[in-house]
Amino acid sequence: MDDEVVVSYLHGAMVHADFSQSLLFMCLASEAPITAVISLASGPNLSAGRNLACRLFLIQHTSPWLFMCDTDMVFQLDTLDRLVAAADPVDRPVLGGFCTRQNLDGTTTPTLFRFVTDQDGGRIPVPCRQYPENEVMRV
């Protein structure tokens, strides 16, 4: 039970085949048992759909982990196992995977951000251009 996972994603009625295939293959390859899938139709207000997915997970499921993903992602076969292995209910109850975005010029940029304090005392996100490989880091 300690490594059971519920998978959740939002969609706009259709999803790309790349997402479906990589999610399916990742789940089949995972050592962590997948106990349920929460798939919700969503409009442009993604936060409402994500909040509903979290509520459903907390109310309807006993698995300790919720894997939330976006339908524009693709996954390595070991993604879920690596996240479960790195997660901790006390020290790291929320953990994100390393993601990149594809730029118009074909390059990719990590979607990692740190908050820094600006001159007015506000906190603004800035992209992390340097990061350790194969390690957990706070972002």
BAGUVO-466690 format. One line per 2 residues: number of its first residue (from 1); for each residue x, y, z of N, C-alpha, C, O. Coordinates in Angstrom, 3 decimals, padded with zeros to 6 digits. Each point is the difference from the previous one (the first is absolute). Layout:
NUM) X Y Z X Y Z X Y Z X Y Z; ... $
END
This chain:
1) 000.814 -001.204 000.000 -000.814 001.204 000.000 000.852 001.260 000.000 -000.452 001.033 -000.495; 001.682 -001.078 001.039 000.818 001.201 000.103 000.360 000.605 -001.340 000.287 001.194 -000.075 $
3) -000.294 -001.986 -000.985 000.403 000.522 -001.294 -001.143 000.051 -001.006 000.248 000.254 -001.179; -001.484 -000.486 001.597 -001.134 000.055 -000.915 -000.201 001.425 -000.508 000.238 000.973 000.716 $
5) -000.680 -000.876 -001.963 -000.132 001.304 -000.649 -001.340 000.106 -000.714 -000.461 -000.954 -000.627; -000.152 002.122 000.732 -001.141 000.368 -000.821 000.527 000.984 -001.043 000.700 000.951 000.348 $
7) -001.025 -001.166 -001.603 000.422 000.867 -001.097 -001.136 000.958 -000.320 -001.165 -000.397 -000.021; 001.500 001.659 -000.229 -001.026 000.989 -000.324 000.476 000.908 -001.125 001.163 000.400 -000.049 $
9) -002.087 -000.085 -000.851 000.285 001.001 -001.029 -001.294 000.669 -000.429 -001.083 -000.577 000.100; 001.217 001.796 -000.575 -001.112 000.763 -000.547 000.103 -000.030 -001.519 001.097 -000.092 -000.551 $
11) -002.226 000.171 -000.115 000.038 000.015 -001.457 -001.116 000.887 -000.537 -000.979 000.289 000.688; 001.151 000.124 -001.903 -001.010 000.800 -000.683 -000.783 -000.841 -000.979 -000.262 000.444 -001.117 $
13) -000.117 -001.636 001.502 -000.776 -000.975 -000.782 000.877 -000.949 -000.797 -000.370 -001.160 -000.178; 001.524 001.615 -000.309 000.899 -000.881 -000.753 001.413 000.190 000.522 000.342 001.068 000.509 $
15) 000.483 -002.108 -000.634 001.407 000.100 000.378 000.859 -000.538 -001.145 -000.467 -000.788 -000.823; 001.718 001.222 000.782 000.933 -000.457 -001.032 000.367 -001.463 000.220 000.069 -000.476 001.133 $
17) 000.160 -000.213 -002.218 000.401 -001.403 000.072 001.325 -000.164 000.731 000.186 -000.984 000.715; 000.750 001.937 -000.880 001.294 -000.086 000.694 -000.183 -000.039 001.509 000.658 -000.778 000.691 $
19) -001.558 001.623 -000.178 -000.277 000.002 001.435 -000.597 -001.338 000.420 000.480 -000.624 000.947; -001.519 000.182 -001.643 -000.678 -001.251 000.374 000.957 -001.182 -000.018 000.009 -000.818 000.921 $
21) 000.786 000.733 -001.962 000.930 -001.125 -000.121 001.051 000.032 001.097 000.278 -001.028 000.618; 000.313 002.199 -000.365 001.055 000.041 001.019 -000.571 -000.221 001.399 000.656 -000.625 000.834 $
23) -001.867 001.125 -000.558 -000.629 -000.238 001.302 -000.288 -001.489 000.184 000.281 -000.567 001.056; -000.835 -000.050 -002.075 -000.308 -001.425 000.077 001.267 -000.830 000.211 000.039 -000.859 000.881 $
25) 000.986 001.109 -001.676 001.241 -000.769 000.127 000.671 000.240 001.350 000.544 -000.932 000.591; -000.576 002.179 -000.093 000.578 000.288 001.306 -000.750 -000.769 001.093 000.621 -000.597 000.879 $
27) -001.943 000.614 -000.936 -000.795 -000.709 001.013 000.232 -001.506 -000.064 000.086 -000.657 001.037; 000.015 000.113 -002.231 000.257 -001.438 -000.137 001.390 -000.377 000.510 000.187 -001.086 000.548 $
29) 000.778 001.972 -000.726 001.378 -000.282 000.427 000.216 000.258 001.486 000.984 -000.471 000.571; -001.882 001.206 000.058 000.188 000.419 001.385 -000.105 -001.161 000.979 -000.840 -000.888 -000.149 $
31) 001.700 000.915 001.140 -000.108 -000.957 001.102 -001.072 000.430 000.992 -000.540 -000.830 000.732; 000.230 002.127 -000.706 -001.037 000.512 000.896 -001.367 -000.362 -000.566 -000.275 000.283 -001.166 $
33) -000.578 -000.899 001.963 -001.343 -000.338 -000.490 -000.826 001.252 -000.279 -000.073 000.896 000.841; -000.545 -000.832 -002.013 -000.905 001.086 -000.352 -001.398 -000.453 000.434 -000.533 -000.970 -000.539 $
35) -000.055 001.665 001.501 -001.278 -000.443 000.547 -001.201 000.639 -000.673 -001.107 -000.532 000.075; 001.315 001.682 -000.742 -001.119 000.678 -000.663 000.549 001.078 -000.923 001.155 000.411 000.107 $
37) -002.010 000.030 -001.011 000.301 001.136 -000.868 -001.138 000.999 000.144 -001.171 -000.348 -000.156; 001.525 001.585 000.453 -000.978 001.093 000.056 000.224 000.838 -001.252 000.987 000.730 -000.098 $
39) -001.895 -000.837 -000.848 000.081 000.725 -001.264 -001.182 000.949 -000.058 -001.149 -000.441 -000.029; 001.417 001.730 000.013 -001.071 000.991 000.049 000.049 000.924 -001.201 001.072 000.463 -000.390 $
41) -002.223 -000.195 -000.194 -000.093 001.013 -001.053 000.159 001.366 000.649 -000.523 000.249 001.087; 001.246 000.629 -001.758 000.264 001.312 000.577 -000.010 001.064 -001.081 000.392 -000.241 -001.141 $
43) -000.839 001.402 001.518 000.089 001.164 -000.862 001.273 000.758 000.300 000.971 -000.583 000.482; -000.960 001.868 -000.758 001.224 000.784 000.184 000.407 000.219 001.465 001.158 000.321 000.268 $
45) -002.084 -000.486 000.680 000.333 000.181 001.416 000.572 -001.308 000.554 -000.697 -000.766 000.666; 001.981 000.526 -000.955 000.633 -001.254 000.410 000.058 -000.160 001.510 -000.075 -001.121 000.503 $
47) 000.206 002.218 000.227 000.110 -000.117 001.462 -001.263 -000.605 000.594 000.089 -000.762 000.963; -001.261 001.075 -001.504 -001.244 -000.583 000.524 -000.018 -001.507 -000.236 -000.382 -000.759 000.890 $
49) 000.789 000.322 -002.071 000.051 -001.424 -000.292 001.022 -000.726 000.847 -000.253 -001.109 000.470; 001.408 001.728 -000.270 001.035 -000.624 000.828 -000.451 -000.086 001.453 000.261 -000.997 000.674 $
51) -000.930 002.028 -000.192 -000.524 -000.037 001.367 -001.053 -001.096 000.152 -000.032 -000.687 001.021; -000.824 000.517 -002.022 -001.006 -001.062 000.044 000.676 -001.369 -000.010 -000.411 -000.891 000.743 $
53) 001.427 000.713 -001.561 000.729 -001.275 -000.029 000.601 -000.303 001.372 -000.050 -001.140 000.462; 000.612 002.149 000.184 000.563 -000.199 001.349 -001.084 -000.377 000.998 000.191 -000.896 000.822 $
55) -001.335 001.581 -000.893 -001.109 -000.317 000.909 -000.465 -001.439 -000.198 -000.187 -000.736 000.969; 000.001 000.338 -002.221 -000.441 -001.373 -000.281 001.020 -001.011 000.513 -000.368 -001.031 000.564 $
57) 001.645 001.328 -000.761 001.057 -000.887 000.495 -000.099 -000.144 001.517 000.025 -001.116 000.519; -000.136 002.216 000.181 -000.025 -000.037 001.463 -001.262 -000.661 000.556 000.049 -000.661 001.037 $
59) -001.171 000.839 -001.721 -001.274 -000.535 000.488 -000.198 -001.462 -000.391 -000.493 -000.789 000.807; 000.864 000.420 -002.016 -000.374 -001.311 -000.536 001.104 -001.043 000.017 -000.268 -001.168 -000.279 $
61) 001.491 001.545 000.595 001.110 -000.947 -000.149 000.848 -000.082 001.270 000.084 000.956 000.770; 000.537 -002.111 -000.571 000.873 -000.198 001.158 001.472 -000.081 -000.388 000.862 -000.095 000.874 $
63) -000.565 000.130 -002.158 001.402 -000.016 -000.436 000.708 001.229 000.560 -000.601 001.072 000.079; 001.867 -001.209 000.310 000.703 001.138 000.584 000.476 001.036 -001.012 000.330 001.122 000.382 $
65) -000.288 -001.480 -001.676 000.587 000.909 -000.990 -000.957 000.292 -001.141 -000.703 -000.881 -000.494; 000.699 002.149 000.088 -000.742 000.451 -001.174 001.014 000.494 -001.022 000.783 000.905 000.287 $
67) -000.793 -001.492 -001.467 000.856 000.426 -001.107 -000.850 000.837 -000.938 -000.814 -000.531 -000.756; 001.008 001.858 000.808 -000.741 000.914 -000.873 000.893 000.354 -001.174 001.162 000.366 000.176 $
69) -001.709 -000.475 -001.364 000.795 000.333 -001.181 -000.855 000.786 -000.988 -001.225 000.051 000.106; 001.903 000.552 -001.057 -000.668 000.760 -001.047 000.033 -000.795 -001.292 000.912 -000.797 -000.219 $
71) -001.892 001.006 -000.628 -000.118 -000.787 -001.216 000.935 000.453 -001.117 -000.032 -000.564 -001.093; 000.860 001.568 001.348 001.021 000.371 -000.980 001.365 -000.563 000.396 001.029 000.421 -000.529 $
73) -001.028 -001.370 001.459 001.240 -000.615 000.474 000.181 -001.382 -000.615 -000.956 -000.632 -000.451; 002.208 000.181 000.445 000.324 -001.397 -000.267 000.973 -000.425 001.099 000.690 000.837 000.583 $
75) -000.637 -002.138 -000.304 000.704 -000.491 001.182 001.021 -001.077 -000.340 -000.192 -000.785 -000.928; 001.274 000.760 001.690 000.926 -001.111 -000.042 -000.682 -001.171 000.704 -000.872 000.207 000.843 $
77) 001.259 -001.420 -001.180 -000.635 -001.172 000.615 000.138 -000.024 001.515 -000.891 -000.493 000.693; 002.000 001.019 -000.166 000.248 -000.062 001.449 -000.441 001.253 000.752 000.313 000.147 001.181 $
79) -001.031 000.754 -001.841 -000.389 001.266 000.634 -000.739 -000.215 001.315 000.379 000.573 001.022; -001.408 -001.377 -001.036 -000.817 -000.199 001.198 000.800 -000.655 001.122 -000.100 000.422 001.152 $
81) 000.887 -001.438 -001.468 000.804 -000.668 001.029 001.022 000.949 000.612 000.230 -000.034 001.209; 000.381 000.876 -002.027 000.984 000.955 000.529 -000.662 001.029 000.911 000.562 000.364 001.033 $
83) -001.744 000.104 -001.403 -000.705 000.962 000.844 -000.430 -000.631 001.323 000.171 000.600 001.061; -000.723 -001.797 -001.124 -000.419 -000.681 001.238 001.207 -000.253 000.894 -000.090 000.178 001.215 $
85) 001.215 -000.588 -001.791 001.205 -000.267 000.790 000.536 001.273 000.662 000.534 -000.063 001.107; -000.669 001.204 -001.763 000.524 001.257 000.542 -000.971 000.699 000.939 000.409 000.847 000.793 $
87) -001.686 -001.192 -000.872 -001.013 000.663 000.834 000.102 -000.463 001.444 000.477 -001.098 000.286; -000.930 001.952 000.612 -000.029 -000.326 001.423 -001.218 000.693 000.594 -000.194 001.195 -000.225 $
89) -000.636 -001.919 000.983 -001.225 000.608 000.528 000.246 001.186 000.924 -000.883 000.843 000.157; 002.058 -000.755 000.457 000.296 001.110 000.902 000.907 001.040 -000.669 -000.339 001.182 -000.046 $
91) 001.481 -001.621 -000.468 000.982 000.935 -000.553 -000.336 000.490 -001.406 000.302 001.148 -000.328; -000.911 -001.972 -000.504 -000.321 000.372 -001.383 -001.367 -000.574 -000.392 -000.079 -000.890 -000.847 $
93) -001.004 001.403 001.466 -001.327 -000.524 -000.339 -000.480 000.473 -001.372 -000.913 -000.593 -000.576; 001.516 001.644 000.059 -000.306 000.488 -001.347 001.309 000.001 -000.775 000.989 000.592 000.430 $
95) -000.996 -001.259 -001.570 001.217 -000.159 -000.782 -000.373 000.131 -001.462 -000.999 -000.568 -000.442; 001.787 001.304 -000.306 -000.251 000.160 -001.431 001.101 -000.633 -000.808 001.139 -000.101 000.456 $
97) -001.470 -000.318 -001.637 001.001 -000.564 -000.905 000.639 001.098 -000.828 -000.561 001.084 -000.159; 001.736 -001.376 -000.365 000.719 000.938 -000.856 -000.722 000.115 -001.331 -000.197 -001.000 -000.690 $
99) -000.194 002.199 000.331 -000.710 000.228 -001.261 000.715 001.079 -000.798 000.645 000.885 000.562; -000.768 -000.973 -001.851 000.522 001.043 -000.874 -001.116 000.441 -000.939 -000.986 -000.707 -000.208 $
101) 001.172 001.874 -000.340 -000.936 000.457 -001.028 000.775 000.160 -001.296 001.180 000.352 000.007; -001.844 -000.609 -001.101 000.627 000.117 -001.311 -000.150 001.435 -000.480 -001.109 000.533 -000.053 $
103) 002.223 000.086 -000.294 -000.010 001.364 -000.514 -000.242 -000.013 -001.508 000.145 -001.034 -000.652; -000.509 002.173 000.115 -000.284 000.098 -001.431 001.216 -000.353 -000.859 -000.148 -000.471 -001.128 $
105) 001.357 000.704 001.669 001.212 -000.298 -000.776 000.433 -001.462 000.120 001.056 -000.374 -000.509; -001.865 -000.458 001.181 000.304 -001.417 000.125 000.790 -000.366 001.248 000.144 -001.183 000.309 $
107) 000.372 002.173 000.414 000.713 -000.271 001.248 -001.014 -000.230 001.114 -001.187 000.285 -000.161; 001.657 -000.799 001.282 -000.877 -000.188 001.152 000.514 000.827 001.172 001.196 000.261 000.123 $
109) -002.125 000.141 000.730 000.317 000.770 001.200 -000.631 -000.709 001.196 -001.179 -000.353 -000.045; 001.951 000.139 001.119 -000.598 -000.604 001.206 -001.094 000.900 000.563 000.107 001.226 -000.034 $
111) -001.146 -001.846 000.545 -001.059 000.774 000.651 000.201 -000.065 001.517 -000.895 -000.379 000.755; 002.100 000.763 -000.341 000.371 000.078 001.415 000.117 001.471 000.373 000.599 000.784 -000.736 $
113) -001.159 -000.415 001.852 000.049 001.396 000.418 000.338 000.092 001.485 -000.401 -000.845 000.801; 001.135 001.873 -000.461 000.251 000.378 001.390 -000.629 001.371 000.206 -000.098 000.796 -000.934 $
115) -000.323 -000.531 002.152 -000.529 001.326 000.309 001.108 000.854 000.575 000.722 -000.425 000.902; -000.593 001.630 -001.428 000.967 000.964 000.510 -000.768 001.256 000.410 -001.096 000.268 -000.491 $
117) 001.697 000.485 001.395 -000.628 001.229 000.474 000.409 001.141 -000.917 001.187 000.209 -000.249; -002.179 000.534 -000.257 000.316 001.148 -000.861 000.271 001.233 000.844 -000.042 -000.067 001.229 $
119) 000.319 001.187 -001.872 000.382 001.221 000.712 -001.110 000.566 000.869 000.273 000.778 000.915; -001.535 -001.156 -001.184 -001.123 000.467 000.809 -000.380 -000.974 001.103 -000.983 000.215 000.709 $
121) 001.759 -001.292 -000.560 -000.281 -000.993 001.021 -000.948 -001.097 -000.453 -000.317 -000.904 000.773; -000.139 000.972 -002.023 -000.876 -001.042 -000.535 000.811 -001.206 -000.435 001.210 000.089 -000.205 $
123) -001.883 -001.203 000.070 000.695 -001.229 -000.430 -000.401 -000.295 -001.431 -001.184 -000.048 -000.335; 002.196 -000.151 -000.508 -000.263 -000.284 -001.403 000.694 -001.303 -000.394 001.086 -000.302 000.495 $
125) -001.717 -000.475 -001.391 000.636 -001.245 -000.454 001.041 000.298 -001.085 -000.243 000.794 -000.908; 001.381 -001.432 001.018 001.033 000.100 -001.037 000.398 -001.413 -000.412 000.093 -000.891 000.844 $
127) 000.140 000.682 -002.133 000.373 -001.342 -000.464 001.339 -000.455 000.575 000.930 000.797 000.131; -000.837 -002.082 000.212 001.259 -000.612 000.428 000.700 -000.526 -001.252 -000.510 -000.900 -000.667 $
129) 001.639 001.443 000.360 000.751 -000.451 -001.174 001.009 -001.084 000.374 000.445 -000.759 -000.860; -000.084 000.687 002.139 000.932 -001.031 000.460 -000.701 -000.824 001.074 -000.705 000.532 000.857 $
131) 000.915 -001.827 -000.925 -000.663 -000.902 000.918 000.815 -001.281 000.085 000.686 -000.366 -000.954; -000.757 -000.316 002.090 000.731 -001.271 000.116 -000.692 -001.100 -000.791 -001.228 -000.048 -000.072 $
133) 002.015 -000.824 -000.515 -000.578 -001.117 -000.749 -000.347 -001.151 000.925 000.784 -000.345 000.884; -001.950 -000.252 -001.078 -000.438 -001.187 000.739 -000.033 000.207 001.509 000.322 -000.913 000.760 $
135) -000.703 002.094 -000.329 -000.127 000.320 001.425 -001.301 000.762 000.224 -000.518 000.650 -000.908; 000.008 -000.738 002.107 -001.142 000.796 000.404 000.514 001.372 000.396 001.013 000.117 000.689 $
137) -001.720 000.926 -001.129 000.366 001.367 000.406 -001.261 000.790 000.292 -001.062 -000.262 -000.566; 001.194 001.229 001.456 -001.134 000.861 000.342 -000.128 001.085 -001.066 000.968 000.677 -000.344 $
139) -002.195 -000.530 -000.169 -000.257 001.070 -000.977 -001.233 000.784 000.423 -000.395 000.946 -000.682 $
END
